[in-house]
């Protein structure tokens, strides 16, 4: 079974369990690592995720996956928090984490200053999402405001602030 198909089926199975626990699925990975496969769930909830919640979700998901038999190869299940550098994966994340320091990488180079020099990496304070564009005030340009089309974003993460 292809990885994307596995992920879609697993996600459909997981969402009701996570909803019941008041958790959101931040990210889901199914990949080969070393000698075997790993199914990795990153979950979160308001106020942060605890080890006890991760363990509880792991137990319930493990039983569900065993019963449904969606994955035809041996794998290890890992359930964890997204970490301090949490990825921003949904449009709502850009509103939820407005005001926080972020690092965004785009698929294509963006010329934000109109000088013919594009770049793909931006670090600054997230200003939210407006009309399909992510607003960020660049850290190195003293708040210079940039609007990046959401569909051009390849990867976005919260940055750890010291």
N, C-alpha and C positions, 0 to 999 in steps of 0.2 A: 504494500500500500504506500502511496506517495506521502511525503512528509506533510504537504499542505492539506491533503485529505484527512490525514490523521489529526492534525491540529484543529481542523474545522469540526470534526466529529467529537473530539475530546472537549473542545470549548463548549459545544452545545450541551454536552453532558454535565460539565462543571458549573455553568452559570446558575442553575437553580440552587445548587448546594452553597455556592458563594453568596448568593442573594439572601438565603436563609440565615447565613452567619453574619450578614451585614458587611460583607467583604466585596471588593471589586477585583477583577482580574486585570492586572496592569500589563502583564506580558506572559506569553506561553511559548516555550521552546521545545522542540523535539529534534535532537541531533545526536550524531555519532560522536562519542568521546572515548578515546583510548580503545579499549577492547569491546565496548558495548554502546548501547543507546541510553540517552537520558531524556526523560520528560520532566521539564522544569516549569513550575508555576510561580509567578511573582504576584503576590496578593497584597492588598492594603485595605485599610479602613480608616474612617475619621479618627484622629488621635494616634494613629500608628498601629502597626500590627505587633502582636506578642508571639512569643515562642509557643505558648499554649494554643493559640488560635491556629498557628501553622501546623502543629502536631494534630489537632482535631481535624482540620481540613484534609491533611495528608491521610489520616485513617479513613475518613469517609470517601474520599476520592479513590483511594486504593481499592476499597471494596467495590465501588461502582465500576471502576475500570476492569476489575477481575470478572464481575458478573457480565458486563457488556462485551468483554473480549474484543475491544476495538483495535488493539495493537497486537500484531501477530509475531513480534519478536520480543526477546527478553529485554527489559529496560529497568532503569532505576528511576523512581519518582522522587523529585525534590520539590519541596514547597518552602518558599522563603519570602521575605519582604523585598521590596524593590531597592532598598538601601537609601542612603542619604543623597546619592546622585541619581535619584529616581528618573526613569525615562518619562517623557511626555508623549503619550501614545494616542490620546483622543483629543478632539477639538476642545472638549470641556476642561481638559488639563491646563490649557493655555489661559483660561479664565481663573480656574481654581488656584493656580500658583502665581497669579499676577502679583508683581511687587518683589518676587524672588529673583535671585541671580540665576541665569541659565546660560547654557552653551548650546548653540544651534549649528548644525551642519546642513548645508543645502546640497541638492543633487547637481545643480548647475551654478556656475559662478555668477554672483550678483554684483553689479556696479552701483553701489549705494551712494557714491559721491558724484557720479556723472563725469568721472575723469578717465573713463575707458579702462579702468583696472578693476576687474571683478575679483571677488573672493567667495569662499564657501563656508568659512567658519566665523561665527559671531558670538561674542560673549557680552552680556549686559543684563540689565534689569528688565524682566518681562512686563510688558504693558497690557497684556491681554490679547484678545482676538477680535478683529473688527472687519466685517465684510470679507471674510475668508483670508485675511492677512494677519500674520502674527506681528505684533508690535514689540520692538525691543529698543531700549535706550542703551547704546553702546558704552561699555565700561571705559574703553581707552579714548573715547571722543567726548568725554564730559557730557554724557546724556544725549548725544546726537541720535535722533530717532530714525529708526529703520522699519520699514514694513516689508515683511517677507511673505509671499504667497504660501499658504498652508500646503498646497500640493507640491511645492518645490522643496519642502523640508524632508531631508533624509533621516536625520536623527536629532533629537532634542533631549537634553538632560538638565536637571537641576544641578547647580554647582554648589559645592560646600563653601559656606561663608565663614571666614575666621575673624 
